[in-house]
Amino acid sequence: MPRKENFIWASAIILVVTCCAGCSHGAAPFSAVAGATATSAAPQTAEPAPPPSQTGGFDGAKAYDYTAKLVSFGPRPPASDAIHRTQDYLRTQLQSFGCQVDEDDFHAQTPIGEVAMKNLVAKAPGTGQGIILLLTHYDTLRNQSPRLKTTAASSDFVGANDAGSSTGLMLEIAQLLCAKKDQPNSVWMAFVDGEEAFVDWDSNNDNTYGSRQLAAKMAASGELKRVKAVMLADMIGPYNLRIKKDQNSTPWLTDLVWKNALKLGYKDYFVSVSSGISDDHLSFTRRNVPSVDIIDLDDYPYWHTTEDTIDKVSPRSLAIVGHVFLETINDLQKKFR
């Protein structure tokens, strides 16, 4: 299965060839892909979030504020001072929402040696035994990583979209769901560490450390058998949002997400185009747990560049994805009542 890098470079090559062969409308080829300066493509006007009354109660402005706070900590690679501050912030926020918060401190063997990591899982109780598991990673790429395509004088990668946006989204979902007391299934919101590769995504499982740890721990405890569905959010905040169907996700769960996006009027944001992504959801699909990855990767020119900053994140996009998440969770609750 393709990793992120392979897919985005393949997309770039295809688009450049297409434009060179026959584009007559004056559009530039995909020169702003990771590794090239993309400042000229930056959004010119802010997109305010619609009010929560229009998005199922999800507040895109709050999700944006959470994202901005995370970005303010600076680069957040595993075992850094900044990720420790991030962990404290996540714990404090989740507990203030009334969530039960479980923490798993573990050590991962990486190409640069053993690295301390932490997963946090916020739990909204249900009346039954089933679990709906939501995922986001909250670490950022190391500044020293060969995968970081520096596009500015600074080498600081603050990861506003990757993965600030999905973490901000998950905090807002937790604020809503931890207040519910009569859900048929528990909803667990996992904030996993160590998604990013230290050296090479394709080499020696140098990726998805936190989600693999979570899946293994839940399998050992027997909790994994209770999981009805896994929904992963990753890079869901850009302007010009265009989320494609991931071919490595479970078809029926993908179809449910896109059905809800269509019903809610978001067909221009959840598009009927396929892609193939290696991401945290594979830690669960490999264990035969239905899983879906909600990600806008190959249309985001700032991916793994130092221009992935908070001005590239749209409160409106956060609200749209949050609305679809909530609607799909509601459907899963009904399906597995």
Number of C-alpha atoms within 10 A of each C-alpha: 10 14 13 17 19 15 18 23 14 13 16 20 13 13 16 16 13 12 16 11 9 8 13 8 7 7 8 12 17 18 14 19 22 26 18 16 19 18 13 8 11 13 15 9 9 13 13 13 22 17 15 15 9 14 20 16 16 28 26 28 20 19 29 29 17 23 27 19 17 29 23 14 15 18 23 28 25 23 16 15 14 19 23 17 14 21 21 11 15 22 19 12 17 22 16 12 17 18 22 16 18 12 14 15 11 15 16 17 12 17 15 8 10 11 14 15 23 21 22 22 22 26 22 26 22 20 12 14 13 21 25 21 23 25 23 29 27 32 30 26 26 23 22 12 14 13 20 19 21 20 19 13 7 10 16 19 26 29 30 33 30 28 28 34 33 31 31 28 30 26 22 27 21 25 19 17 22 24 13 14 12 12 17 20 25 25 23 25 28 26 26 26 30 30 25 27 22 23 18 15 18 14 11 10 14 19 22 22 24 29 26 20 22 22 20 16 14 15 15 10 9 11 14 21 14 18 22 18 22 23 23 25 26 24 25 29 33 28 20 14 24 22 26 22 24 19 17 21 25 19 15 11 19 20 13 17 23 22 16 20 23 16 12 15 11 18 16 13 19 25 16 12 11 12 17 19 25 22 24 27 29 23 21 23 18 11 13 12 20 21 27 31 29 23 23 23 24 23 19 23 24 29 24 27 27 24 26 24 18 23 17 20 25 27 26 24 25 30 31 27 27 26 25 25 25 19 20 20 20 13 15 18 20 12 10 14 13
